[in-house]
Amino acid sequence: MTATCDICGDDVALSHAAHTTINTKTDAGVVDYYVCRGCYEADLAPLFD
């Protein structure tokens, strides 16, 4: 099974994707995304160091 990375748009196997959830505290509520490992490590992980 694959998902599309919501950052770069590449198809990635679910077993190699990071599933992220974000509580926007807006009308959008909780949103969830799949991102490839590269985008996770480059774009998301540094936000939480």
Secondary structure, 3 states (H helix, E strand, C coil): CEEECCCCCCEEEHHHEEEEEEECCCCCCEEEEEEEHHHHHHHHHHHHC
